[in-house]
Amino acid sequence: MLSYLTGGLAAVAVASVGYAGVLRADRVALQQDVANLQLQLSACGGRLQTVLDDKGSDHAVDQIPDAELVDVPDHWLRP
């Protein structure tokens, strides 16, 4: 009877250790996913800032009066 109890406890202990290993591997994979998503989110923020900067510079160019667009400095025409 004692050998069955000991064998059962050993099986439960081995199963627990195996399950803990699976959970640890899942946790590591999820941490890598979180790091990857944080990098993607930061890249999206950078792209958004680039678009906003571009729209700002476009607006600045659109505000130039047409009379100023006719006079081109000579140094712009040279290579």
N, C-alpha and C positions, 0 to 999 in steps of 0.2 A: 504494500500500500504506500509506503514511504517513497519508494522508487518512482511510482506514478506521479506523486505530488512533486517530487524533485524534477522529474522530466517535464511535467507541465509548467512549472515555474521557469525552468530553463528555456522552454519554448517561448513562453510569454516574454522573457527578458530578451531573447534574440529577436523576436518580432518587434519589440519596442525599440531596440537599437536600430533595426532596419528602417522602421518608420521614421525615427528621428533623423536618419541619414537622408531619407527622401524629403522630409520637410526642410532640412538644411539646404539641399540642392534647389528646392523650389524657391526658398528665400533668396539665395544667391542669384537665381535667374530673374526673380522679380526686381531685385536691386539693380541689376544690369538694365532691365527694361525701364526703370525709373530714371536712371542716369541717361539713357538714350533719349527718352522723351523730354527730359530737361534740356538736353542739347538741341533737340529739334525745336522746342519752344523758344529757346534763346535765339536760334537762327531765324525763326519767324519774326521775332521782335526786331532783329537787325534788318531784315528785308522790309518790314513795315516802316522803320525809320528812314531807310533809303527812299522808299516811295514818297513819304511825307516831305523829305528834303527836296526831291525832284519836283514835287508839286509846288513847293515854295519858290524854287528857282524859276519854274515856268511862270508863276504868277508875277515874279519880279520882272521877267522879260516882257510879259504882257502889259505891264504898266509903263513901259517906255513909250513916250509919244512918237508918232510917226515922223515928225520933223527931225528927231534925233537919229532916226534910223537911216536917213539919207546921207548924213555926214559920216564917212568912214575914215578913220585916221590912216595916214599913208603906211605906217609900220604894220598894219594888219594885212596890207596887200602884198607885202614882200615875203618871200619864202624864208 
